[in-house]
């Protein structure tokens, strides 16, 4: 829960779990999604590691358009690319909410 009273959840994808990360050997990068546990609206995205500057605009666009974490889960991302981390992080977060 934030100070403003927003109940949130996070979903994480480590680059080592993503095919592209394994291909180039990036053991430390990760993508984290923050979203409302109630509405599933995306609240923020954190990325560090290879190609993070090439990925952040995807999360920025979905956030600014009021999109939900479901967008990332239901979207087909090119494979093998780091963009796949959005789907993995979305699934990770939704699994926490749907338990």
C-alpha positions, 0 to 999 in steps of 0.5 A: 500500500502506498502513502496515498492508499493505493494497493499495488502489486509488482511483477518481475522478470529477470533477464536471465529468465528471458531467452534474449538475456540467456543468449547474450549472458545478461545475468543482472538485468530485470524489468519490474511492473507496478500495477493497482491490485484492484484495477490492474492499471499500470502504475510504473515500470522499472528496467535496468540492464541491456537495452533498457533504454530501448524498452522503457517506452513500451511501459511509458505508453501503456502507463500514459494511456491508462492500460492494465497489466492484462495488456502485457499478458495478452500481447504477443512480443517478438521472440527472442527479444527483451520485450518478452520481459513485459509478458513474464513480469505481467504473468508474475504479478497477476499470479500474485493477485489471483492466488 
